[in-house]
């Protein structure tokens, strides 16, 4: 067992100093009422990936546990240890002293009981393979990535199952824009594991007074939703870049939700998941936020810029670019129509342009909005 109960943490960033602080009284590791996280958790929690979200999650966890944060860059790891700041991502956040950074993956995960993997989908397999034989017995791996693997069309938990047999694999998903979570804005997410008890244990590790965590056993639904919403966010950004208004964006979000739900149910997810935080919640945030990397890519494409130019100017990953094609392929395997995702995949592949993609969508045959009154998925 991971031990401990939900803690009432308050994480915030001072607008004056950028300092992350904890308003909760008590020593590190102490939860309200004198409860403490289990000793195993305090010694053996690793966050793999020091991007915006990985750094933010390490900051959250570091208020109650000793955390090892892995960065590919020795320079970044050294800076975090020296200053408490990540110089490349969420640089205003000052990490608690309980967070130690390392450029050595072996150092980070050796004997870990819980690993939260904040690695982009295109590099996920290589990192997970490198963990083999180093984790604690039965250690849980929680994916923070939102994408599909190119070529195999596999979800991240499927990669964990293949590379790390015997280790429970789950996912954390929802509307979690890193800068807002780091600033202590009220936020919520859902953690999914096939085993409800394991989901509850990871929930206890992450849940706090500014970051609520719910549980589900629908891993498939959460992962499909997380991957697909990034593709839809590119579409929403393209519409904005073309100068369209609120009606167009709302249509894209609504019909995008229909695509998420159809595909998710077809591959084994539950329709209710797509009406929750991992589905419509994350979709709305990613399609409308100025912080959304995928929407920013779409905005630039809609404004006439070339994809290579756009990506060259970004130091963060927009998962929807790489996920669009495997998402469309996955839908084809299951006989599911995903017209919006299909047009996004064609745009990023250079097969069509934004204006032509919009025209193709608008010229589709008229149809009923839903598949039928008893349909379990949106039409």
C-alpha positions as CSV (number, residue, x, y, z in Angstrom):
1,X,0.0,0.0,0.0
2,X,1.1,3.5,-0.7
3,X,-0.1,4.7,2.7
4,X,-1.4,8.0,4.0
5,X,-4.6,9.9,3.2
6,X,-5.6,13.0,1.1
7,X,-3.6,16.0,2.4
8,X,-4.9,19.5,2.6
9,X,-2.1,21.2,0.7
10,X,-2.2,24.8,-0.5
11,X,0.3,25.5,-3.2
12,X,0.6,29.0,-4.6
13,X,3.0,31.2,-6.4
14,X,3.5,34.7,-5.0
15,X,2.9,37.2,-7.7
16,X,5.6,39.3,-6.3
17,X,8.4,36.8,-5.7
18,X,7.3,33.7,-7.7
19,X,7.8,31.7,-4.5
20,X,5.9,28.5,-4.1
21,X,4.7,28.2,-0.5
22,X,2.6,25.9,1.6
23,X,0.1,27.5,4.0
24,X,-0.4,24.3,5.8
25,X,1.2,24.1,9.2
26,X,3.5,21.3,10.1
27,X,6.7,19.7,8.9
28,X,7.2,18.2,5.4
29,X,5.3,15.0,5.2
30,X,2.8,16.0,7.8
31,X,-0.8,16.1,6.8
32,X,-3.6,17.9,8.7
33,X,-4.5,16.2,12.0
34,X,-0.9,14.9,12.4
35,X,-1.2,12.2,9.8
36,X,1.9,11.4,7.8
37,X,2.4,9.8,4.4
38,X,3.7,6.3,4.5
39,X,7.5,5.9,4.8
40,X,7.7,4.0,1.6
41,X,6.1,6.9,-0.3
42,X,8.4,9.5,1.3
43,X,11.5,7.5,0.2
44,X,10.5,6.3,-3.2
45,X,8.5,8.6,-5.4
46,X,10.0,9.6,-8.7
47,X,8.8,12.1,-11.3
48,X,10.3,11.2,-14.7
49,X,10.4,14.3,-17.0
50,X,11.2,17.8,-15.9
51,X,9.0,19.7,-18.4
52,X,6.2,22.1,-17.3
53,X,3.8,19.4,-16.0
54,X,6.5,17.1,-14.5
55,X,8.0,20.0,-12.6
56,X,4.6,21.1,-11.4
57,X,3.7,17.7,-10.2
58,X,7.0,17.4,-8.4
59,X,6.3,20.7,-6.7
60,X,2.9,19.4,-5.6
61,X,4.2,16.1,-4.3
62,X,7.2,17.7,-2.7
63,X,5.0,19.4,-0.1
64,X,4.3,16.0,1.5
65,X,7.1,13.7,0.3
66,X,10.7,13.4,-0.8
67,X,10.7,13.4,-4.6
68,X,13.4,12.6,-7.1
69,X,12.8,14.5,-10.4
70,X,14.6,13.2,-13.5
71,X,15.7,15.7,-16.2
72,X,17.4,14.7,-19.5
73,X,19.5,17.8,-19.0
74,X,22.3,17.8,-16.4
75,X,22.2,21.6,-16.7
76,X,18.6,21.8,-15.7
77,X,19.0,19.2,-12.9
78,X,22.0,21.2,-11.5
79,X,20.0,24.5,-11.7
80,X,17.0,22.9,-9.8
81,X,19.3,21.6,-7.1
82,X,21.1,24.9,-6.8
83,X,18.2,27.4,-7.0
84,X,15.0,25.4,-6.7
85,X,13.9,26.6,-10.1
86,X,13.6,24.9,-13.5
87,X,15.2,27.5,-15.8
88,X,13.3,26.1,-18.9
89,X,9.8,25.5,-17.6
90,X,7.5,27.1,-15.1
91,X,10.5,29.1,-14.1
92,X,8.6,31.2,-11.5
93,X,8.0,28.1,-9.4
94,X,10.4,27.5,-6.6
95,X,10.4,23.8,-5.8
96,X,10.3,22.6,-2.2
97,X,13.7,21.5,-0.8
98,X,12.2,17.9,-0.6
99,X,12.6,17.8,-4.4
100,X,16.0,16.6,-5.7
101,X,16.7,16.6,-9.4
102,X,19.0,14.2,-11.2
103,X,20.1,13.6,-14.9
104,X,20.4,9.9,-14.1
105,X,17.3,7.9,-14.8
106,X,18.7,5.0,-12.8
107,X,19.2,7.3,-9.8
108,X,15.7,8.6,-10.1
109,X,13.8,5.3,-10.3
110,X,16.0,2.8,-8.5
111,X,13.8,1.1,-6.0
112,X,10.9,3.5,-6.6
113,X,7.5,2.5,-5.3
114,X,5.7,5.1,-7.5
115,X,6.8,6.6,-10.8
116,X,4.9,9.4,-12.5
117,X,6.1,9.5,-16.1
118,X,5.8,13.0,-17.6
119,X,7.6,12.0,-20.9
120,X,6.1,12.9,-24.3
121,X,4.6,10.0,-26.2
122,X,7.3,9.8,-28.8
123,X,10.0,9.2,-26.2
124,X,7.9,7.3,-23.8
125,X,8.8,3.7,-24.8
126,X,12.6,4.3,-24.6
127,X,12.4,5.8,-21.2
128,X,10.1,3.1,-19.8
129,X,12.4,0.4,-21.3
130,X,15.3,2.0,-19.5
131,X,13.4,1.6,-16.2
132,X,13.2,-2.2,-16.4
133,X,14.7,-4.0,-13.5
134,X,15.2,-0.9,-11.4
135,X,11.7,-0.2,-9.9
136,X,10.6,-1.6,-6.6
137,X,8.5,-4.8,-6.7
138,X,5.0,-4.1,-7.9
139,X,5.8,-0.4,-8.3
140,X,3.0,1.7,-9.9
141,X,3.7,3.7,-13.1
142,X,1.4,6.7,-13.7
143,X,1.5,8.1,-17.2
144,X,1.2,11.9,-17.4
145,X,1.5,11.8,-21.2
146,X,-1.5,12.5,-23.5
147,X,-0.8,10.8,-26.9
148,X,-0.5,7.7,-28.9
149,X,2.7,6.0,-30.1
150,X,3.3,6.4,-33.8
151,X,3.4,3.2,-35.7
152,X,1.9,0.9,-33.0
153,X,-1.1,3.2,-32.1
154,X,-0.5,2.1,-28.5
155,X,-1.6,4.0,-25.4
156,X,1.1,4.8,-22.8
157,X,-0.2,2.2,-20.3
158,X,0.0,-0.4,-23.0
159,X,3.6,0.4,-23.4
160,X,4.2,0.1,-19.7
161,X,2.5,-3.3,-19.7
162,X,4.7,-4.5,-22.5
163,X,7.9,-3.1,-21.1
164,X,7.4,-3.5,-17.4
165,X,5.3,-6.6,-16.8
166,X,4.1,-6.9,-13.2
167,X,4.0,-3.1,-12.6
168,X,0.5,-1.6,-12.4
169,X,0.0,1.1,-15.1
170,X,-2.4,4.0,-14.8
171,X,-2.9,7.6,-16.0
172,X,-3.5,11.0,-14.6
173,X,-5.7,13.1,-16.9
174,X,-7.9,16.2,-16.9
175,X,-7.7,20.0,-17.5
176,X,-4.3,20.5,-15.9
177,X,-2.6,23.6,-17.4
178,X,0.7,23.5,-15.6
179,X,1.1,27.2,-14.8
180,X,-2.4,27.5,-13.2
181,X,-1.9,24.4,-11.1
182,X,1.5,25.7,-10.0
183,X,-0.1,29.0,-9.1
184,X,-2.5,27.3,-6.7
185,X,-5.6,27.9,-8.8
186,X,-8.3,25.4,-7.9
187,X,-8.0,22.5,-10.3
188,X,-9.0,18.8,-10.6
189,X,-8.0,15.7,-12.5
190,X,-8.8,12.0,-12.5
191,X,-6.4,9.1,-11.9
192,X,-7.3,5.8,-13.6
193,X,-6.1,2.3,-12.9
194,X,-7.8,-1.0,-13.8
195,X,-7.7,-1.7,-10.0
196,X,-9.9,0.7,-8.0
197,X,-7.8,0.2,-4.9
198,X,-4.6,1.2,-6.7
199,X,-6.4,4.3,-8.2
200,X,-7.3,5.3,-4.6
201,X,-3.8,4.9,-3.4
202,X,-2.4,7.2,-6.1
203,X,-5.3,9.6,-5.4
204,X,-4.2,9.8,-1.8
205,X,-0.7,10.7,-3.0
206,X,-1.8,13.6,-5.3
207,X,-5.0,15.0,-3.7
208,X,-4.8,18.3,-2.0
209,X,-6.7,21.4,-1.1
210,X,-6.1,23.2,-4.4
211,X,-5.7,20.1,-6.6
212,X,-8.6,17.6,-6.3
213,X,-8.1,14.1,-7.7
214,X,-11.0,11.8,-8.6
215,X,-10.7,8.1,-9.5
216,X,-11.9,5.8,-12.2
217,X,-11.1,2.4,-13.5
218,X,-11.6,3.5,-17.1
219,X,-8.0,3.7,-18.2
220,X,-8.8,3.3,-21.9
221,X,-11.3,6.1,-21.9
222,X,-9.0,8.5,-20.1
223,X,-6.1,7.8,-22.4
224,X,-8.1,8.1,-25.6
225,X,-9.7,11.3,-24.4
226,X,-6.3,12.8,-23.5
227,X,-4.8,11.9,-26.8
228,X,-7.7,13.0,-29.0
229,X,-8.3,16.3,-27.3
230,X,-4.9,17.5,-28.3
231,X,-5.8,16.9,-32.0
232,X,-9.0,18.7,-31.5
233,X,-7.2,21.7,-30.0
234,X,-5.1,22.0,-33.1
235,X,-8.4,22.2,-35.1
236,X,-9.7,24.8,-32.7
237,X,-6.6,26.9,-33.1
238,X,-6.7,26.6,-36.9
239,X,-10.3,28.0,-36.8
240,X,-9.2,30.9,-34.6
241,X,-6.2,31.5,-36.9
242,X,-8.5,31.7,-39.9
243,X,-10.4,34.4,-38.2
244,X,-13.6,32.5,-37.3
245,X,-15.5,33.3,-34.2
246,X,-17.1,31.7,-31.1
247,X,-19.7,29.7,-33.0
248,X,-17.1,27.9,-35.1
249,X,-14.9,27.1,-32.0
250,X,-18.0,25.8,-30.1
251,X,-19.0,23.6,-33.1
252,X,-15.5,22.2,-33.2
253,X,-15.4,21.5,-29.4
254,X,-18.9,19.9,-29.6
255,X,-18.3,17.7,-32.6
256,X,-14.8,17.0,-31.4
257,X,-16.3,15.6,-28.2
258,X,-18.5,13.4,-30.4
259,X,-15.4,12.0,-32.1
260,X,-13.6,11.4,-28.8
261,X,-16.6,9.6,-27.4
262,X,-17.3,7.4,-30.5
263,X,-13.7,6.3,-30.7
264,X,-13.3,5.9,-27.0
265,X,-16.3,3.6,-26.7
266,X,-15.3,1.6,-29.7
267,X,-11.9,0.8,-28.2
268,X,-13.4,-0.2,-24.8
269,X,-13.8,3.1,-22.9
270,X,-17.0,4.2,-21.1
271,X,-19.1,7.0,-22.5
272,X,-19.4,8.6,-19.1
273,X,-15.7,9.2,-19.0
274,X,-16.0,11.6,-22.0
275,X,-18.5,13.7,-20.1
276,X,-16.0,14.1,-17.2
277,X,-12.7,15.8,-16.5
278,X,-10.6,13.6,-18.8
279,X,-13.1,14.2,-21.6
280,X,-15.1,17.4,-22.0
281,X,-13.1,19.1,-19.2
282,X,-9.7,18.7,-20.8
283,X,-11.1,19.3,-24.2
284,X,-12.6,22.7,-23.4
285,X,-9.4,23.8,-21.6
286,X,-7.1,22.7,-24.4
287,X,-9.3,24.2,-27.2
288,X,-9.8,27.6,-25.6
289,X,-6.7,28.4,-23.4
290,X,-4.0,30.7,-24.5
291,X,-1.6,28.4,-22.6
292,X,-2.5,25.4,-24.8
293,X,0.5,24.4,-26.9
294,X,-1.7,22.4,-29.4
295,X,-4.1,25.3,-29.8
296,X,-1.1,27.6,-30.4
297,X,0.2,25.3,-33.2
298,X,-3.2,25.4,-34.8
299,X,-3.5,29.2,-34.4
300,X,-0.1,29.6,-36.3
301,X,-1.2,27.1,-39.0
302,X,-4.5,28.9,-39.5
303,X,-2.5,32.2,-39.8
304,X,-0.5,30.8,-42.7
305,X,2.7,29.7,-41.0
306,X,4.4,26.4,-41.9
307,X,4.4,23.6,-39.4
308,X,8.2,23.2,-39.4
309,X,8.6,26.8,-38.6
310,X,6.1,26.7,-35.8
311,X,7.6,23.7,-34.2
312,X,11.2,25.1,-34.5
313,X,10.1,28.0,-32.4
314,X,8.7,25.9,-29.6
315,X,10.7,24.3,-26.8
316,X,7.7,22.3,-25.5
317,X,6.0,19.4,-27.2
318,X,2.6,19.8,-28.8
319,X,1.4,16.1,-28.6
320,X,-1.4,16.6,-31.1
321,X,1.0,17.0,-34.0
322,X,2.4,13.5,-33.6
323,X,-0.8,11.9,-32.3
324,X,-3.1,13.0,-35.2
325,X,-2.1,10.2,-37.6
326,X,-2.1,7.3,-35.2
327,X,-5.4,8.5,-33.8
328,X,-6.9,8.4,-37.3
329,X,-5.4,5.0,-37.9
330,X,-6.8,3.7,-34.7
331,X,-10.2,4.9,-35.7
332,X,-10.0,3.2,-39.0
333,X,-9.1,-0.1,-37.4
334,X,-12.3,0.2,-35.4
335,X,-14.5,1.5,-38.2
336,X,-15.1,4.9,-36.5
337,X,-15.5,8.1,-38.4
338,X,-13.3,11.0,-37.1
339,X,-13.6,13.7,-39.7
340,X,-12.1,16.5,-37.7
341,X,-9.1,14.5,-36.6
342,X,-8.7,13.3,-40.2
343,X,-8.4,16.8,-41.5
344,X,-5.9,17.8,-38.8
345,X,-3.8,14.7,-39.7
346,X,-3.9,15.8,-43.3
347,X,-2.9,19.4,-42.5
348,X,0.1,18.4,-40.3
349,X,1.2,15.9,-43.0
350,X,1.1,18.7,-45.6
351,X,-1.6,17.0,-47.6
352,X,-4.2,19.8,-47.4
353,X,-4.4,23.4,-46.2
354,X,-6.5,24.9,-43.4
355,X,-9.1,26.5,-45.6
356,X,-9.5,23.4,-47.7
357,X,-9.9,21.3,-44.6
358,X,-12.7,23.5,-43.3
359,X,-14.4,23.3,-46.7
360,X,-14.2,19.5,-46.6
361,X,-15.8,19.4,-43.2
362,X,-18.6,21.7,-44.1
363,X,-19.4,19.8,-47.3
364,X,-19.9,16.5,-45.6
365,X,-23.4,15.0,-46.1
366,X,-26.1,16.2,-43.7
367,X,-27.0,13.7,-41.0
368,X,-28.7,13.3,-37.6
369,X,-26.8,14.7,-34.7
370,X,-26.9,11.5,-32.7
371,X,-26.7,7.9,-33.9
372,X,-30.0,7.1,-32.2
373,X,-32.0,7.6,-29.0
374,X,-30.5,4.7,-27.3
375,X,-26.9,5.4,-28.4
376,X,-24.2,5.1,-25.7
377,X,-22.0,7.5,-27.6
378,X,-22.4,10.9,-29.2
379,X,-23.2,10.9,-32.9
